[in-house]
Amino acid sequence: MDKKTILYILSSNYSGSTLLSLMLGAHSRAIQIGEAKVLRRVDSSRPPCVICGVENICAVNEGITPENVDRLYDIQFERWPSVEVIVDNSKKPYWAERFLSQSAKYNLKFIHLVRDPRSLVRRWDIKFNTWSNVLVQRWRAIRHSKNIYLKDPFCSNTTLYAYKWLRQNQNISEFLARYKLEHRVVNYCDLVTNTEAELRQLNDYVGLEYEKQQETYWEVKQHGGGKTSDILARGGIHKDLRWQDYLTERTKLTISENGMINNYLAGLGLRFSEDGLVGLSESVRDKSVA
């Protein structure tokens, strides 16, 4: 490689980004640094590494503070001289945008990870289980999605969370298009059902050879925040279809027949199926921008 690479995973919440980052970070010449955006602030309630915890010194994030976070990748590459790729699982476009000026120094590459909105509707319905939480979500939808949400401010919670999914993913697509950023769209269902093939394609994209240990990522010592410890403890790759039993048939149809969502998915080369999202055709899955 002429320059080392920073690989950003961008996704909606609960889309499998931690799983993907652990797979990529298990490569011998890569390291995943978790959701690095948490390092921009001091928050003792959410340690930057759940493996090491608050009191321990983390091999990955030691010494990185809000004061030097803009040198985050310089520090990491100095700390790990054999590493060619840093995987940043911060998910949010605003964080990646902060470092676009470093493109002269590093290759900046992006993955847009997309998960079936039916799975996210289930997850958010469980998480926001009080009227006050739902009210907050409704207000955020009105504030951030005026062009969509104000058309139906008293919609069902199903539609509320479907619009939340749409808004988050549209923001990612708009960010990638605005700056003409080289990227790949990855479908969560493909990742967990055709793992080796997907990892081989992503490794080719970042300039690394596929390594078998990426599929057994839980055997490789890694660090990170969020759900890292839970996923490492799970010790396997599982397709999560809990939404199928949780959602009613009417709810499933409300989501899968939503015109705006279908139009957006078609633009990504994806469509609904009974078991998740599938590609329209192999020829449209690569969404790189030259």
Salt bridges, closest charged atoms under 4 A:
GLU35 OE1 - LYS37 NZ 2.66
GLU35 OE1 - ARG46 NH2 3.07
GLU35 OE2 - LYS91 NZ 2.69
ASP70 OD1 - ARG98 NE 2.89
ASP74 OD2 - ARG71 NE 3.97
ASP74 OD2 - LYS105 NZ 3.20
GLU78 OE2 - ARG71 NH2 3.19
GLU97 OE2 - ARG178 NH1 3.82
ASP116 OD2 - ARG118 NH2 2.60
ASP190 OD2 - ARG285 NH2 3.55
GLU196 OE2 - ARG200 NE 2.92
GLU196 OE1 - LYS212 NZ 3.92
GLU198 OE2 - ARG285 NH2 2.55
GLU211 OE2 - HIS27 NE2 3.60
GLU215 OE2 - LYS212 NZ 3.21
ASP240 OD2 - ARG115 NH2 3.29
ASP240 OD2 - ARG242 NH2 2.73
GLU249 OE2 - LYS252 NZ 3.03
GLU282 OE1 - ARG285 NH1 2.98
ASP286 OD1 - ARG184 NH1 3.57
